[in-house]
Every structure is written in structure tokens, then in C-alpha cells.
Amino acid sequence: MPPRTSSRPLPKPQAMTKRPAGRSPTASPRAGRRLLASYAAKRDLARSAEPPAVAAAATRTARRTFCVQKHLAHHLHYDFRLEHRGVLLSWAIPKGPSTDPAVKRLAMQVEDHPVAYGSFEGVIASGYGAGIVMLWDAGVWSPLDDDVDAALVAGRLSFMIRATKLNGRWSLIRTRRPGRPSWLLIKVQDAYASRREVTSARPHSVNGSVDFPAILAREDREPWPDGPPVGGEAGDLLRSIIVRARRLAPRRAAQR
Ligand code: MN
């Protein structure tokens, strides 16, 4: 089974060719509009606050959008996204990234997202991913592999991140468990490696350090007056966030 959830297969590995430094592969216009069909199919985009399923032109520089979104939905997880060929390649990381090179974090590849998703922070009121999305880290990334498509097919991608919280060299390595799109995110040893758990040391948004209650309190209307849209541990967490959000937005709560 292919490692990707997108309906279009990845290009076949090509012979490695040398490109001038600082340039990424220039995708054809067709390749620049990779299908976001899976993204669109999972959501009611007419009702959701999430960005539309529109692919951007493939970037022609080495500076590609990078972001991590902390997403409290059925389970708390971190969505790790790398811009490539006009979309954001995406992995859901249950425990979040670790800056400790000795720690490998499971990263499940999920459907490609629009590049515009890289700045999304807000509430998904209902449906797929219902919950709160925090923009936990944002910046740029650049591949250390000559051919990103070939590296993805081979299941071994090396890259640099320059962002607010994550920096330096990283690797994504596909595990050989057949039929599962599972990868491992690993920090490569360098000056940015640290054994400090970055997700707990820096839990808030890159947008003014807001937390989940503050993001929820920004909504014009309470999305869940009858309680959280998910159950279990995530539901309990969300319930306490709803209470704290009401304290932050008392006027809105009074309108209920
Ligand atoms: Mn998610």
C-alpha cells in the first residue's frame, strides 16, 4: 500500500541531478496543482472556518512554508506540515516533535493540506477535526535532499527548519510497517538539539502566546453551548477550556 493518502501517486524516483544551490525543483504547473480532493472530501468547507481546497503555485525558492498546528480534536496531536509542490505535506504526531535526537516520534502521514492552512488558527465547530487548532510553530523549511519526491518515495527525508520553536536539522523516516503511513520524526544532532521537552516548555501559540481558551474566546459565538464535540480525555480537556473561555469572554457568555 502506498504511504500517501492522496489519490494521486507520487512521481517515480528520478536520477539525482545537480541543481544550483538554493533552488528547489521547479514543478510544472500541473504538478503545482496537486489534488486536494482528500482534504475537501473530509470537510464541509462551506460551513467550516478552514481554508478552501486551493493549491498554491509551487514555490521556486528554497524557502518553503513550515508549520506545526497543535490540534485538540478526538485526541490532542500536533500536525507537522511541509510545503512541497503547492500543498502542505502533513503528518499527525500524537506526542508532538522532540528536540532530543534520542527520541523518535511517531508521525502518521495524513492528507495534503492547502498552503493557506499554514496560517490557520481557530475553531473547527463540527465535522472532521472538530475542536481547536493552535498555530504552535511557524517558519520555513528547506530540503537537504536534492530530490524531495525521490526522498519521499524512498521514505527518508532530511531537511532544515527555521521557525519560532523548532530549528536545525531533522529527518522523517518511514517505518516499514506495511499498509500504514507511519513515519518517525527525529531531530538530528546539532546546536539546536535539546533534551528539554519543547511541547511542555513552550505550549502556546506563535500568535501572541495565546492558549486554547483564548483561541476559543475569540469566536463571535460559542460553538459548543451544549458541551464539547468529542468525548473521552479530549472531551474533558475541552470542557475545562470552554469554562476558561467563558471567563475570558463574559459578555459573549451573557448573550447565550
Ligand atoms: Mn489534526
Residues whose N, C-alpha, C, O or C-beta is under 5 A from the ligand:
A	BS01	MN	H71 D79
